[in-house]
């Protein structure tokens, strides 16, 4: 199927998932890379309290805060 045919079907509200090979799908700029960071105990305790207050994990609160800070400084790439 050509791209314009797929676009036409999508725009018409037709189901197109059967036409896609999702096994090769990737989310741009969303690849993960593991890093290890050592934090002082007081900082971990504070992170855990804030994460519990918000109902998220420690990892989530760290990611959220880092993303916010990087956006403030224009250091992110999208």
C-alpha positions in Angstrom: 0.0 0.0 0.0 1.3 3.4 -0.9 1.6 6.1 1.8 -1.1 8.3 0.2 -3.5 5.4 0.3 -2.7 4.8 4.0 -3.2 8.5 4.7 -6.5 8.5 2.9 -7.8 5.5 4.8 -6.6 6.9 8.1 -8.2 10.3 7.4 -11.5 8.5 6.6 -11.4 6.8 10.0 -10.7 3.3 8.6 -8.8 0.8 10.7 -5.1 0.7 9.5 -3.3 -1.2 12.2 -3.4 -4.4 10.2 -1.4 -2.6 7.5 1.5 -1.6 9.8 4.5 -3.7 11.0 4.6 -2.6 14.6 7.5 -5.0 15.4 9.9 -2.4 13.9 8.2 0.7 15.4 10.3 3.0 17.4 9.6 6.2 19.4 12.0 8.9 18.3 14.1 10.4 21.1 12.6 7.9 23.6 15.4 5.3 23.7 16.4 4.5 27.2 19.9 4.4 28.6 20.6 3.2 32.2 22.8 5.4 34.4 23.8 4.9 38.0 23.8 7.9 40.3 24.8 8.0 44.0 22.7 10.3 46.2 23.1 11.1 49.9 20.7 9.4 52.2 18.9 12.7 53.1 18.2 13.3 49.4 16.8 9.8 48.9 14.5 10.3 51.9 13.3 13.6 50.5 12.7 12.1 47.0 10.8 9.2 48.5 8.5 11.5 50.5 7.8 13.7 47.5 7.2 10.7 45.3 4.8 9.2 47.9 3.0 12.5 48.1 2.5 12.6 44.4 1.8 8.9 44.1 4.6 8.1 41.7 7.9 6.2 42.0 11.2 7.7 43.0 12.5 7.1 39.5 9.5 9.0 38.0 10.0 12.0 40.2 13.7 12.2 39.3 12.9 12.0 35.6 10.1 14.6 35.9 12.3 17.0 37.8 15.3 16.6 35.5 13.1 17.0 32.4 11.6 20.2 33.9 15.1 21.6 34.7 16.5 20.8 31.2 13.5 22.4 29.6 14.0 25.6 31.7 17.6 25.8 30.4 16.7 24.8 26.8 19.0 21.8 27.1 16.6 19.3 25.7 16.4 18.2 22.0 13.0 17.5 20.4 
